Amino acid sequence: MIEQIIPAAIGWTLAVVAFLFVVVVIVRSIRIIPQANAGVVERLGRYHRTLMPGLNLLVPFIDRVRPLIDLREQVVSFPPQPVITEDNLVVSIDTVIYFQVTDPRAATYEINNYLGAVEQLTTTTLRNVVGGLNLEEALTSRDEINGQLRIVLDEATGKWGIRVGRVELKAIDPPASIQDSMEKQMRAERDRRALILTAEGTKQSAILTAEGARQAEILRAEGDKAAAVLRAQGEAEAIQAVFHAIHVGNADEKLLAYQYLQTLPKISEGESNTLWIIPSEFTAALSGVRNAFGMRPPDTTRASTGAGPTPPLP
């Protein structure tokens, strides 16, 4: 009985071992690579091929897959680095780099640590670029510095299978004493601009006020001119109408004398009229009125001889 159990146990054990071996072989023969990743395969210690995303087959116990490499664009922020400018000022510059691995094989075998290499290369290049600029140029030429850094880094990292997309300077911090001086300068510049804007506003206001006064005077003068013209035209038309009415109506001496007497009181209108100038025609007008109403002139002969007052006219 025992002799029959032992061979059966050995057979089951061998079957289980064989099954496990097959499972291990299958597992090691299949490798699934996630999207946006790549794997470098080494066969017997040498580079064999690069695994792309998806299902890949390997030779078990012969092929070995190195750690996966991320093919997405990566953003790395380096700590602030002290940089000396052309005018011997130490500024602290914080840098951000956007790069992407384009060749997994080169990124694996051409450089030991491509992330550390990019950081060191960025620091060196930044010091070379900013070292040729003074502080003012460094503060106002960020786009130029970014462009130069990107070109240099892209050329240097190309053989490592890395493409540098963008380089940004997050902050450029000058020394504290320089910051105080810059703030004072900026404050003085703002005050100067405020004074200039105030003076410009006062100037424009004065110009507009003078222009408005001039336009008002012109309009007032034009109005007075138009009123005087209209008044003169009205008086001329009135005179012409009276003259026409007199000639058409054939007015007699009584009417003319009466109209003349009605016009005389208008001479005294106005507070400044203290002296009356009676024209020479006044006597003739009175004579015309007297004759028109049938009145006789006073008897001067009697008055001179003292014969008494002249009797009243009937």
C-alpha positions in Angstrom: 0.0 0.0 0.0 2.8 2.4 1.0 4.7 1.4 -2.2 1.7 2.6 -4.2 1.2 5.9 -2.3 4.8 7.1 -2.6 4.9 6.9 -6.4 1.5 8.7 -6.6 2.7 11.5 -4.3 5.9 11.9 -6.4 3.8 12.1 -9.5 1.5 14.7 -8.1 4.4 16.7 -6.9 6.1 16.7 -10.3 2.8 17.7 -11.9 2.4 20.6 -9.5 6.0 21.7 -10.1 5.6 21.5 -13.8 2.4 23.5 -13.7 4.0 26.2 -11.6 7.0 26.3 -13.9 4.7 26.7 -16.9 2.8 29.5 -15.1 6.1 31.3 -14.2 7.3 31.0 -17.8 4.1 32.4 -19.1 4.1 35.3 -16.6 7.7 36.1 -17.4 7.0 35.9 -21.1 4.3 38.5 -21.1 4.8 42.1 -20.2 2.2 44.9 -20.4 3.5 48.4 -20.7 1.2 51.3 -19.7 0.5 54.2 -22.0 3.1 57.0 -22.1 5.7 54.7 -20.8 8.6 52.7 -22.4 10.7 49.8 -21.2 14.2 48.9 -22.2 14.8 45.1 -22.7 18.3 43.6 -22.0 19.0 40.1 -23.3 21.9 38.5 -21.5 23.0 41.9 -20.3 23.0 43.7 -23.6 20.4 46.1 -25.0 17.9 44.2 -27.1 14.9 46.4 -27.8 12.5 49.0 -26.4 9.1 47.9 -25.3 6.2 50.2 -26.4 2.8 50.5 -24.6 0.7 47.4 -24.9 1.2 43.7 -24.7 4.8 42.5 -25.3 6.3 39.0 -25.4 9.7 38.2 -23.8 12.0 35.3 -23.6 11.8 34.2 -20.0 15.0 34.0 -17.9 16.9 35.5 -20.8 15.3 38.9 -21.3 15.3 41.5 -18.5 13.2 44.7 -18.5 14.8 47.8 -16.9 12.6 50.2 -14.9 10.0 51.9 -17.0 10.7 55.4 -18.4 8.0 58.1 -18.4 7.6 59.6 -21.9 5.3 62.5 -20.8 6.6 66.0 -20.5 8.0 66.6 -17.1 8.1 69.8 -15.0 11.0 70.1 -12.7 11.5 73.1 -10.4 15.1 73.6 -9.2 15.9 75.4 -5.9 17.1 79.0 -6.1 20.7 79.4 -7.3 23.0 82.3 -6.5 24.2 84.0 -9.7 26.7 86.9 -10.0 25.7 89.5 -12.5 28.1 91.6 -14.6 27.9 94.5 -12.1 29.0 92.1 -9.3 25.7 91.7 -7.6 24.5 88.4 -6.3 21.0 87.5 -7.3 19.0 84.4 -6.4 17.2 82.8 -9.4 14.6 80.1 -9.3 14.2 78.1 -12.5 11.6 75.7 -13.9 12.3 73.4 -16.8 9.9 71.5 -19.1 11.5 68.5 -20.7 10.5 65.2 -22.3 12.3 61.9 -22.9 12.2 61.1 -26.6 14.7 58.2 -26.7 14.5 55.8 -23.9 17.6 53.9 -25.0 19.8 57.1 -24.9 18.2 58.2 -21.6 19.1 54.8 -20.1 22.7 54.3 -21.5 24.0 57.7 -22.4 23.6 59.3 -19.0 23.6 57.9 -15.5 21.0 60.3 -14.0 19.5 62.5 -16.6 17.4 64.5 -14.1 20.5 65.5 -12.0 22.5 66.2 -15.2 19.7 68.5 -16.4 19.7 70.4 -13.1 23.5 70.8 -13.1 23.6 71.9 -16.7 20.8 74.4 -16.1 22.7 76.0 -13.2 25.9 76.3 -15.2 24.2 77.7 -18.3 22.2 80.1 -16.1 25.3 81.5 -14.5 27.0 81.9 -17.9 24.0 83.7 -19.4 23.2 86.0 -16.5 26.9 86.6 -15.8 27.1 88.7 -19.0 24.1 90.9 -18.0 23.8 93.7 -15.4 21.0 93.6 -12.8 18.6 95.8 -14.8 19.1 93.8 -18.0 18.6 90.6 -16.0 15.3 91.9 -14.5 14.0 93.2 -17.8 15.2 90.4 -20.2 13.6 87.3 -18.9 12.3 86.2 -22.3 15.8 86.5 -23.8 17.3 84.6 -20.9 14.7 81.9 -21.2 15.3 81.5 -25.0 19.1 81.3 -24.5 18.8 78.7 -21.8 16.4 76.6 -23.8 18.6 76.6 -26.9 21.7 75.6 -24.9 20.0 73.0 -22.8 18.2 71.5 -25.9 21.5 71.1 -27.7 23.3 69.6 -24.8 20.6 67.2 -23.8 19.8 66.0 -27.3 22.4 63.2 -27.2 20.8 62.0 -23.9 17.4 61.5 -25.7 15.9 64.5 -23.9 14.1 67.4 -25.5 13.9 70.7 -23.5 10.6 72.4 -24.3 10.6 75.5 -22.1 12.8 77.1 -19.5 11.2 79.7 -17.2 12.7 81.9 -14.5 10.2 81.9 -11.7 11.9 84.6 -9.6 14.9 86.8 -9.7 15.6 88.2 -6.2 18.3 90.9 -5.9 19.9 91.6 -2.5 17.9 93.4 0.2 19.8 96.7 -0.1 19.2 96.7 -3.9 15.5 96.0 -3.4 15.2 99.0 -1.0 16.9 101.2 -3.6 14.7 99.9 -6.4 11.6 100.5 -4.3 12.7 104.1 -3.6 13.4 104.6 -7.3 10.0 103.1 -8.3 8.3 105.3 -5.7 10.0 108.4 -7.0 9.2 107.4 -10.6 5.5 107.0 -9.7 5.5 110.4 -7.9 7.0 112.0 -11.0 4.5 110.4 -13.3 1.7 111.5 -11.0 3.0 115.1 -11.1 3.2 115.0 -14.8 -0.3 113.6 -15.2 -1.6 116.3 -12.8 0.2 119.1 -14.7 -1.2 117.7 -18.0 -4.7 117.6 -16.6 -4.4 121.2 -15.3 -3.1 122.3 -18.7 -5.8 120.5 -20.6 -8.4 122.0 -18.2 -7.1 125.5 -18.7 -7.0 125.0 -22.4 -10.6 123.7 -22.5 -11.7 126.6 -20.2 -10.1 129.2 -22.4 -11.5 127.5 -25.5 -15.0 127.5 -24.0 -14.7 131.2 -23.0 -13.5 132.1 -26.5 -16.4 130.1 -28.1 -18.8 131.8 -25.7 -17.5 135.3 -26.6 -17.7 134.4 -30.3 -21.2 133.2 -30.0 -22.2 136.2 -27.9 -20.7 138.6 -30.4 -22.4 136.8 -33.3 -25.7 136.9 -31.4 -25.2 140.7 -30.7 -24.3 141.2 -34.4 -27.3 139.2 -35.5 -29.6 141.1 -33.1 -28.2 144.5 -34.2 -28.7 143.5 -37.9 -32.2 142.3 -37.2 -33.0 145.5 -35.2 -31.6 147.7 -37.9 -33.5 145.8 -40.5 -36.7 146.2 -38.4 -36.2 149.9 -38.1 -35.4 150.2 -41.7 -38.6 148.3 -42.6 -40.6 150.4 -40.1 -39.3 153.6 -41.6 -40.0 152.3 -45.1 -43.5 151.3 -44.1 -44.2 154.7 -42.5 -42.7 156.5 -45.5 -44.8 154.4 -47.8 -47.9 154.9 -45.7 -47.3 158.7 -45.7 -46.8 158.9 -49.5 -49.6 156.5 -50.3 -52.0 158.1 -47.8 -51.0 161.6 -48.8 -50.9 162.8 -45.2 -51.6 166.5 -44.6 -49.7 168.9 -42.4 -51.9 168.3 -39.4 -51.0 164.6 -39.2 -47.3 165.2 -39.7 -47.3 167.9 -37.0 -49.2 165.6 -34.6 -46.7 162.7 -35.2 -43.8 165.0 -34.7 -45.2 166.1 -31.3 -45.6 162.4 -30.3 -42.0 161.8 -31.1 -40.6 164.6 -29.0 -41.3 163.0 -25.5 -39.1 160.0 -26.5 -36.1 162.4 -26.4 -36.4 162.5 -22.6 -36.4 158.8 -22.1 -33.4 157.5 -20.1 -31.9 158.6 -16.8 -28.9 160.2 -18.4 -30.8 162.6 -20.6 -30.4 165.9 -18.6 -30.0 168.2 -21.7 -32.5 168.6 -24.4 -31.4 169.7 -27.8 -34.4 171.2 -29.6 -33.9 171.2 -33.3 -34.5 174.3 -35.4 -37.5 172.6 -37.0 -39.3 172.7 -33.6 -40.6 176.2 -34.2 -41.7 175.4 -37.6 -43.4 172.3 -36.3 -45.3 174.4 -33.6 -46.3 176.8 -36.3 -47.6 173.9 -38.4 -49.5 172.6 -35.4 -51.0 176.1 -34.7 -51.9 176.6 -38.3 -53.3 173.1 -38.5 -55.7 173.7 -35.6 -56.6 177.3 -36.6 -54.6 179.1 -33.8 -53.3 182.7 -34.4 -49.9 183.8 -33.3 -49.8 186.2 -30.2 -49.9 190.0 -30.9 -46.4 191.0 -30.2 -47.2 194.7 -30.9 -49.6 194.9 -28.1 -47.4 193.2 -25.7 -44.6 195.7 -26.5 -46.8 198.8 -26.0 -48.3 197.5 -22.8 -51.9 197.5 -24.0 -52.6 194.5 -21.8 -52.6 190.8 -22.3 -53.7 189.2 -25.5 -57.2 187.9 -25.3 -57.4 184.1 -25.5 -58.0 182.5 -28.9 -61.5 181.3 -29.6 
